[in-house]
């Protein structure tokens, strides 16, 4: 019996060594074929436009083509959901936004946006803000908030949808100040912009891709942005933090892979994409989109998204959206 047990242990040990060796060899040869990068939004949006030049620049460091695949829908959750279910071999990676954290908190997805994926890094974040018509009576965000406190539910704002990164910051601002306004969820920024321009709503909360051109054209007045630093392109508007409100939304864009990605492969991907951030085309794209350069290592990316997870979960419960 002792011999049998000893033999079994030796067989298991040998098997582990063999499997480990196979993994090391596979990592050493990686990548041996093209890599697929799944984007969570349709072509032409900020997530798409910022990721494409980054992926192109990373190709020269990986020695393989990176095939960009758009899988929009589900409020930006379909793409990351696909990635989370793939084999952790490094050949399917993706981009994840804060939308996946909100979706999990609302019970829309089953996979955990922190525990069930591997983080490669973060490379930028959405520039979000709130704007009103140029002829609106509110010149500052402080005036807008004060009016909403003194006149509950008399002002309304449009957003790109219920439970989105454009919706939650406005609700957190209301919770922290006592302001009360009416949320009008729309089907994306393309529907939200006509809503405020046509006078159907008083304000709009969305990304700079939505309000930016209209602010530049003088049709909208930007009251505030939601990040931790003031926009370079729209420096006339303060951040909510600068305006005196303890509300910050970085909305990071993270490169992710399936859970269990071998460390050597994760390091190759991280190093390639980190170097790619210095690419001139990528830098120009970020500037054009007014997106910040927001690098986080794999470890820090987990911390940043975990912080957002706690922030979002609290708001979801406050709004009664934790189904």
Helices and strands as residue ranges (DSSP letters): H 2-29, E 35-39, H 46-62, E 66-70, H 78-84, E 92-96, H 99-105, E 117-125, E 128-133, H 141-150, E 156-159, H 168-177, E 182-185, H 189-197, E 203-207, H 208-216, E 220-225, E 238-239, E 252-258, H 263-276, H 280-289, E 292-296, H 298-319
